[in-house]
Amino acid sequence: MSADTAVPVRAPEPRPASGSARVRRVERAREALRRAAPALAFYAAARLTGMATMAAWAWWIGRHPRTLLGHSWDGIWYAGIARHGYGLVLPSPTTRGVVFNDLAFFPLFPGLVRALSTVTPLTVVSSGLVVAWLSAGAAAWGIYALGERLYGQPYGRRAATLLVVLWGLLPHAIVQSMAYTEPLMTALAVWALYALVTGRPLWAGALSLLAGLSRPNAVAVAAAVVCSCALLLWRDRSARTNWRVWAGAALAPLGWAGYVVWAGFRSGGGLFGYFEVQRLWGSRFDFGKDALRFVRHLIVGRDAMAYYVTVAIIAVALVSLALLALERPRPPLPLLVYAVVLVVIAVGGSSYFASKPRFLLPAFPLLVPAALALARARPRTVLTTVGAMAGVSFFYGTYLLTVARMPM
C-alpha cells in the first residue's frame, strides 16, 4: 500500500456506457466474491461453531437457542417494533426514574424484519435472525474487500482474510449471530468505506444514509464520509465541480439526523427529544465519567466476570486505536475517523457498561494492526493465536447468553 491511501477519497472517474458497464460490474462482483470465498468460509465456520457451542450448552440447561439468539434483550424490542410499530413506553420495574421507550431503537433493522416476515412464511423472530445472518455475511465480505484493497500488497490476501477471521472471533462475536443491529450497521459501514477509498462518494453517501437508520452510533459512518469529502474538496480543485462529491457529503448524515428529529417530535420532546428518550433509558454521553466510576467499583469491590472482560476489551480497543493511528503507511482517513468516533461513543457513554464491547463490534478497523502483524508472522504463530481467540470467543459467547443474565 502506498502513501496515497491516506487520501480520503479519489475523484470519481467518468462512467462508461451503461450496457457493457453493467456486465463488467457483475463480472467484477463475481470475481471479488470468488477471491473472498476462503475468508467467508473461515468466517462461517467460526460463527457456526460458536453458535453450535452455545446451542449445545443451552439445550443442556433447558433453554432454547433460537430464543436466546433471536428474542432476548434488545431483540425483544426489535421484534415488538417489527410486529406493532413504535409506541411502547414502559417504566423500569427495578430502577427509579428510568423509562423504556422503543423510540430509542432505530428503524431499519425492524423494518427489514417486518418486510421479510410479510413476504415469507418466517416468523418475526426467525426473520430477525435471517436479516442478521445475511448482514453479517455481507459485512464479512466487505471487510475482506476493503482489506484486500488496502493491504493486498505486500501481504497478498492474508491480511484481508485474517481481518475477517479476527472480526468473527472477537469475544462478543456471538452478537454477530443474534437478531441485533450491529451486523447490519457493520455491513453498511464497511461498504460505505469501501466506496470512499475506491472513489465512489455518491455510493458512500447513500450507504451512510442507510447506516444512519440502523443504530445511534452509525453517526460514525456519516462523520467518515463528510470528513473525507471535505478533505477531497479542499485538496482537489477539480472535485469542487463534481456533483457526486457534494451529493455524497449531503446524503451521508440524512438517515441518522432524519430519524433523530422524527423520533424527537414523535416523543413530544421537539427537535432534541430523542436525546431525552435516551436519557430516560439511563444512556447519555458523559465523557466517560460513569465508565471510570464503574472501573473504580470493579477495582475496590467484586462483580460479574463480564464486567472485568469489558474493562479488558476497552483497554485493548484504546491500544488498538493508537496502533492504527501510528500504522505506516497511514490508514485512510475514513477508516481512522470511523474508528475514532465509534471508540469515543462507546467509552464516553454512560450506563450499560457490559454492552460497551458490543458497541465496539462495528469498529473493525481496530483489528487492522493485529491482522497485519499476523500476516507477517509464522504459520505456527497464526494458528496458535487464532485457536486461542476461537476458544475464548466460543466460551465467552456461551457464557454471555446462558450464564451472565445481563443486558448485552
N, C-alpha and C positions, 0 to 999 in steps of 0.2 A: 504494500500500500504506500502510495506517495503522499507527500505533504498536502497535495491537492484535496485529499479527503476531508481536510479541516474546513474547506469552503462549504457553507451551509447548503447550497443547492445550486445546481448548474442552470444556466439559462436554457429554457426549453428549446428544442430543435424543431424545425419545420416538420409538419406532419405529412407523410406520403399519402398517395391516393388510397381511398378507404377500402376498396375491394381487396387488393393484394396485401394491404397493411393488416387487415383483419386476419387473413390466412397466416401471415407471418407471426402475428401476436399469438395465435392459437398454437402454432408450432413452437414458438419460444416458451410458452407456458408448459407445454408437454415436456420439452427438453429440461426445463427447470425443475419440474416435478420428478422427472426421472433421476436427475442428479441428487435431488433431496431425498429420494426414496430410502436409502440406507439410514439416514438420520431419522426419518419419520418412523421407520421400523424399530429402531432403538427406542425412540420416544414411546411408541405404542406399547412395546414390551415392558418398559419401565412402569407406565401408568396401569397397564393391565395387571402386572404383578402386584403393584401397590394396592389396587382395588381388590384383587383376589386375597391378599393377606388380610386386609381389613374385613372382607366378607366372611372369611373362614372364622375369624375370631368373633365377629358379630353373631353368626349363626350359633357358635359355641355358647355364647352367653345369652342367647334367646332374643336377639334384636335383628331387625330386618335391614340388610344392607341398602336396599333401594330407598327405604325411608331415611336412613342416615345420610345418603348421598343427595337425595332429591327433595327432602322435605324436613329439614332441620334448620334451626336458627333463621338466618336471612332467607333461606329457601322457602320457608313458610310464608313470609311476607310477599316474595315474588309470585308464588303460586296464588296467593289471595288477590293480588293486583291483576294477574292474568285471568282469573275467573270473574272478578267482580268490578275491576277498575279501581280507581282511587276513592278514598273516603273513609277509611278505617282509622279511628283515633282511639287509643286505649291508655288510660293512666297505668303507670307501672305498679304492679301488685307488691313490689318489695322496696322500691326506692322513692322516697317522698320528693315531689317536685318534678319527677321525670314523666314525660308524656310521650308515648309512642304514636307517631303519625306516619302513615305509609307514604306521604309525600316526600319523605327523606330518600326514597328509593327512585332512581332514575328509570325512565320508561322503556328503553329499547329492549332490554332482555325480556321483561314480561310481555311486551308487545309481540316479540318473535315467538315466545312460548304460546301465547294465545292464538296467533296465526297458525302455528303448526298443529296445535290441538284441534283447531277448527277444520282444517282440511285433511286431517288424517284421523285414524281411529285411536291414536295415542291419547292417554290422559294428560292432564296438565303437568303432573309430576314427571312422567316419562318424557314428555315434550321438553321440559326444562333440562333434563339430563342430555337429551339428544342435541339440543342447541348448545349446551356447554361443551359436550364432547367434540362436536363439529368445529366449534370456535377454538378449542384447544388444538385441534389438528391444524387449522388454518394459522394459528399463532406459531406453532412449531415450524411449519413450512416457511412463514415469514421470517422467523428468527434465523433459520438456515440460509434463506436467500440473502438476507442482509449481511450475515456473517461471511458468506461466500463472496459477496460483492466487495466488502471492505477488507477482508483478510484472506482472500483466496491465494494471494501471493505474499510471502513465500511458503505458506503452510498448506497449500492445496485446499482440500475440503476438510482437513482435520479440525481446524479451529471452528468452522461453522458447525460441523457435526457435534463437537464437544460442547459448543454453546447450547445446542438443543438438548443434549443429554443432561447437562448440568441443570438446565431450567426444569426438566422433567423429574429431577431427583432432589429438588430443594426439600428442606424439612416439612414445609407446608404444601408440598406439591399435590397432596390429596385434594386440595381445593380446586385444582385444575379438572378434577373428575366430578365435582359437585355442581348442583344447579345454582351456581353463583355467577357473578358478573365479571370476575377477573379474567377468565379465558376470553370472553367476548371483547373486553376492553383491550387486552394484550394483542389480540388478532388485528383489530382496527388500528391500534397504535403502531405496531411493527410495520404494517403495510403502508401507513402514512409516512413513517420514517424512511422506508424503502423508496417511496415515491419522491421524497425530498432529495435523497442522495443520487437518484437517477434522473433528476431534472424534470419532475412532473409536479409542479406546485399546485396545479388545479386539482389533481387527484389527491394530493396530500391534504388540501383544504377540505375536500369533500369527505374523505375518510376521517379527518379530525372532527368534522361536524357530527358524524355518526358516533364516533368515540365519545364525544361530549354528551351524548344522550344515554350513555351506558353507566357511568359512575361519576361521583363527585370529583375524584382525583384525576379524571381524564382531562381536566384543565391543563395538565402537563403536556398533552399532545398539542393542544392549541398554542401553548407557550412555545413549544419547539418549532411549530410551523411559522408562527408570526415572527419570532426572532430570526429564523433562517431567511425568510423572505425579506425582512427589513435589512439584514446584512447584505443580501444579494443586491437589493436596490441601491444601497449605499456604495457598494464596490463596483457594480457593473452598470454603466450608463445605458447600455442597450436594453437592459432588463426593465428600465423605467417606462418603456413604451410597450411592454408586453403585458397584455391584459390578464394573462393566466397567473402571473405572479401576484398582481393586485387582487384578483378574484380569490386565489388560494388563501391569501392572508385574511381577506374579509370573511370567507366562509368558515375558517378554522374555529373561531370561538362561538359561532352561532348556536350550535347544538347545546353546549353547556350553558351559555348565557340565556338562551331561549327557555330552557326548562327551569332554570333558577328563577327567572322573572315570572313565568307562568305559575310555578308552584308557590311563589311568594304571594301573588294575588289570590290564588285558589285557597291558600291558608288564611286569608284575611289580613295578612301582615304587610301587604303592599310590596313595593319594589324589592326590599331586602327581607321579606318574610320567610324565605327559605332558610336563611341562617338562624332565624328564631326557631324554626322547626327542628333544626339540627341541635340547637342549644337545649331545647326541651328534651331531646334524646339523651342529653348529657355530653354531647360532642361539640367541641369548639376548638379553635386554634389559639393556643396559649403559649406558643413559642417553646414548648417542651417542658413547661413548669410542672404540669401534672405527671409527665413521664419521669422527671427527675425525682419527684416525691415518691413515686411508686418504686423506683430503683432503690431509694433510701430505705423504704419499707422492707424490701427484699433483703437488704444487707443486714439490717438490725433485727429482723424477725424471720418468720418462716411462711412459705406459701406453696402453692402447687408448682409442680415441675415445669408446666407450660410457661409460667411467668419467667423462670430463670432461662429457659430456652429463648424466650423473646428477647431478653437482655443480650444474650449472646448473638442472636441474629441481627439485632440493631447495631451492635458493635462491629460485626463483620460487614454489614452494609455500609457503615461510615468509612471503614478502612477501604473497602472496595471502591467507593466513590472517589476517595483520594487517589487510589491507584489508577482509576480510569482517567481522572483529570491529568495525571502525570504520565500517562502512557505515551510512548513515542513510537511511530508518528502519532500526532494528536488525534483523538477521536473526532468525528464530525460534530459540528456544533449542535445539530438537532438531538443527537444521542445524549450529549452532555447536559443540555438544557432539560430534556425529558427526565433524565435520571435525577438531576438535582431537585427539580420540582417535586417529584414523587417522594424522595427521601425527606425533604423539608416538610411536606404534608404529613407523612407517616410519623415522623419523630415529633413534630410540633403540635400534633393534635392531642386533645385531652381525652381521658377515659378510654375504655375498651383496649386496655394495654395489650391483652393477649391477641388482639386482632391485628396489631401492627405488622407482623410478618406477612399476613395476608395482603395488607395494603401495599406491601413491597413486591408482591409476586409479579406485577406487570413491569417492574424495573429490571428487565433482563439485561440492559447494558452493564449493570454492576457485575455480571458474570464474565465480561469480556477479558479482564486481566487474568482470571483463573483459566479460561479457555485457551488463551494464548500461551500461558505457562505450560499447560498440559500438552498443547500442540508441539512444544519444543522438548517435552520430557520423553523418557524412555517408555516403551510399552508397558513394562512392569509397573512403573510409577502410575501410569494412567489407569491400569486395571485395578491396582490397589486403591487409588483414590475413588474411582467410580464405584467399586464394590463397597467401600466404606460408606459412601454417600447413599447408595441404594439401601444398605442395611438400616441406616438412620432414618431415611425417608419412609421406608415401609413400616418400621416400628413406630415412628412418631406419628405418622398419619393414622395408623390404627389406634394409637393412644388418644389422639385428639377426638376422634369420632366416637369411640366406645368407652373410654375411661374418664377423660378430662371433664366432661359435662360442663363446659364453659363456652361462652359465645366465641365463635371463630370469625 
